[in-house]
Amino acid sequence: VGDGVNDSVALAQADVGIGMGTGAEIATEASDIILVSGKVSDVCTALDLSRVIFRRIQKNLFFSMVYNLLSIPLAAGLFFPIFHTRLPPTVAALAMALSSVSVVCSSLALRWYQPPDVMAPQNGASRRRRMRLPHILPAQSE
């Protein structure tokens, strides 16, 4: 994470460089992710959002693989000796289209993403473990 000229080399060499949009232009050009608002708390939101998106991709891949592993043999007539019925080609085509629609609808559920409240008083390490957030802000003593 950086916003100045001296951070641009580190941002370019990092696996994922996060630059602040309010900083120097060379730092924003060298970074992979640019936080437009310039709030440091947005770093936690960006990391949490990337984890949520990656989990959604994994879920979509898993469900589409299971769906296709069951549907393709059914459409090919592999179960004909057992059930003595065939799946019409139009129904098979509709089933494949529904597979794509279900993945798109699952991805559209990301619209309801709620960013973590990093400014709320923290309960110690248990909250960080549950949300898998890095410890940025000091824990407030009671």
Contacts in CASP RR format, 6 or more apart in sequence:
PFRMAT RR
TARGET T0000
AUTHOR 0000-0000-0000
METHOD contacts of the structure
MODEL  1
VGDGVNDSVALAQADVGIGMGTGAEIATEASDIILVSGKVSDVCTALDLS
RVIFRRIQKNLFFSMVYNLLSIPLAAGLFFPIFHTRLPPTVAALAMALSS
VSVVCSSLALRWYQPPDVMAPQNGASRRRRMRLPHILPAQSE
1 7 0 8 1.000
1 17 0 8 1.000
1 18 0 8 1.000
1 19 0 8 1.000
1 20 0 8 1.000
1 40 0 8 1.000
1 43 0 8 1.000
2 10 0 8 1.000
2 11 0 8 1.000
2 17 0 8 1.000
2 18 0 8 1.000
2 19 0 8 1.000
2 20 0 8 1.000
2 23 0 8 1.000
2 27 0 8 1.000
2 31 0 8 1.000
3 19 0 8 1.000
3 20 0 8 1.000
3 21 0 8 1.000
3 22 0 8 1.000
3 23 0 8 1.000
3 24 0 8 1.000
3 27 0 8 1.000
3 38 0 8 1.000
4 23 0 8 1.000
4 24 0 8 1.000
4 26 0 8 1.000
4 27 0 8 1.000
5 24 0 8 1.000
5 26 0 8 1.000
5 27 0 8 1.000
7 19 0 8 1.000
7 27 0 8 1.000
8 24 0 8 1.000
8 26 0 8 1.000
8 27 0 8 1.000
8 29 0 8 1.000
8 30 0 8 1.000
9 30 0 8 1.000
11 17 0 8 1.000
11 18 0 8 1.000
11 19 0 8 1.000
11 27 0 8 1.000
11 30 0 8 1.000
11 31 0 8 1.000
11 32 0 8 1.000
12 30 0 8 1.000
14 32 0 8 1.000
16 32 0 8 1.000
16 33 0 8 1.000
17 30 0 8 1.000
17 31 0 8 1.000
17 32 0 8 1.000
17 33 0 8 1.000
18 31 0 8 1.000
18 32 0 8 1.000
18 33 0 8 1.000
18 34 0 8 1.000
18 35 0 8 1.000
18 43 0 8 1.000
18 46 0 8 1.000
19 27 0 8 1.000
19 28 0 8 1.000
19 31 0 8 1.000
19 33 0 8 1.000
19 34 0 8 1.000
19 35 0 8 1.000
20 27 0 8 1.000
20 28 0 8 1.000
20 34 0 8 1.000
20 35 0 8 1.000
20 38 0 8 1.000
21 28 0 8 1.000
21 34 0 8 1.000
21 35 0 8 1.000
21 36 0 8 1.000
21 37 0 8 1.000
21 38 0 8 1.000
22 37 0 8 1.000
22 38 0 8 1.000
23 38 0 8 1.000
28 34 0 8 1.000
33 46 0 8 1.000
35 42 0 8 1.000
35 43 0 8 1.000
35 46 0 8 1.000
40 136 0 8 1.000
41 118 0 8 1.000
41 119 0 8 1.000
41 136 0 8 1.000
43 136 0 8 1.000
44 116 0 8 1.000
44 118 0 8 1.000
44 133 0 8 1.000
44 134 0 8 1.000
44 136 0 8 1.000
45 115 0 8 1.000
45 116 0 8 1.000
45 118 0 8 1.000
47 133 0 8 1.000
47 134 0 8 1.000
48 115 0 8 1.000
48 116 0 8 1.000
48 131 0 8 1.000
48 132 0 8 1.000
48 133 0 8 1.000
49 113 0 8 1.000
49 115 0 8 1.000
51 132 0 8 1.000
52 110 0 8 1.000
52 113 0 8 1.000
53 110 0 8 1.000
56 106 0 8 1.000
56 107 0 8 1.000
56 109 0 8 1.000
56 110 0 8 1.000
59 106 0 8 1.000
60 103 0 8 1.000
60 106 0 8 1.000
60 107 0 8 1.000
63 102 0 8 1.000
63 103 0 8 1.000
63 106 0 8 1.000
64 99 0 8 1.000
64 102 0 8 1.000
64 103 0 8 1.000
67 99 0 8 1.000
67 102 0 8 1.000
68 99 0 8 1.000
71 92 0 8 1.000
71 95 0 8 1.000
71 96 0 8 1.000
71 99 0 8 1.000
73 79 0 8 1.000
74 87 0 8 1.000
74 92 0 8 1.000
75 87 0 8 1.000
75 89 0 8 1.000
75 92 0 8 1.000
75 95 0 8 1.000
75 96 0 8 1.000
77 86 0 8 1.000
77 87 0 8 1.000
80 86 0 8 1.000
87 95 0 8 1.000
116 131 0 8 1.000
116 133 0 8 1.000
118 133 0 8 1.000
118 136 0 8 1.000
118 137 0 8 1.000
119 137 0 8 1.000
121 140 0 8 1.000
122 128 0 8 1.000
122 137 0 8 1.000
122 139 0 8 1.000
122 140 0 8 1.000
124 139 0 8 1.000
127 133 0 8 1.000
128 134 0 8 1.000
128 135 0 8 1.000
END
